[in-house]
């Protein structure tokens, strides 16, 4: 019978694994936005994707600008 994680570290590992599973095969920018919308911090996303934190911030900023531009167009 599987054990139930009772430790915050175990729960964090499970959350990270699920985040990677959900975003598998997505373009990196989409992965970053998806993970952020799921509540992952910039640092967490950086570690999960192997990207520098500054790169993650830049991708999030570009995504926000893209959404803002779409909203103003239509």
ZIBELVEN-V56476 format. One record per backbone hydrogen bond with DSSP energy under -0.5 kcal/mol. CO is the residue of the C=O (numbers start at 0). NH is the residue of the N-H. E is the energy in kcal/mol with one decimal. If there is no record, write none. Layout:
# ZIBELVEN-V56476
CO|NH|E, CO|NH|E
This chain:
# ZIBELVEN-V56476
6|10|-2.2, 7|11|-2.3, 8|12|-2.1, 9|13|-2.1, 10|14|-2.5, 11|15|-2.5, 12|16|-2.5, 13|17|-2.6, 14|18|-2.4, 15|19|-2.2, 16|20|-2.3, 17|21|-2.6, 18|22|-1.5, 19|23|-0.6, 20|23|-0.7, 22|25|-2.2, 26|30|-2.5, 27|31|-2.6, 28|32|-2.1, 29|33|-2.6, 30|34|-2.8, 31|35|-2.2, 32|36|-2.3, 33|37|-1.1, 34|39|-2.4, 35|38|-1.7, 40|44|-2.7, 41|45|-2.4, 42|46|-2.3, 43|47|-2.7, 44|48|-2.6, 45|49|-1.6, 45|50|-0.9, 51|55|-2.1, 52|56|-2.6, 53|57|-2.3, 54|58|-2.4, 55|59|-2.4, 56|60|-2.5, 57|61|-2.5, 58|62|-2.1, 59|63|-2.3, 60|64|-2.3, 61|65|-2.2, 62|66|-2.2, 63|67|-2.5, 64|68|-2.5, 65|69|-2.0, 66|70|-2.6, 67|71|-2.0, 68|72|-1.2, 69|73|-1.2
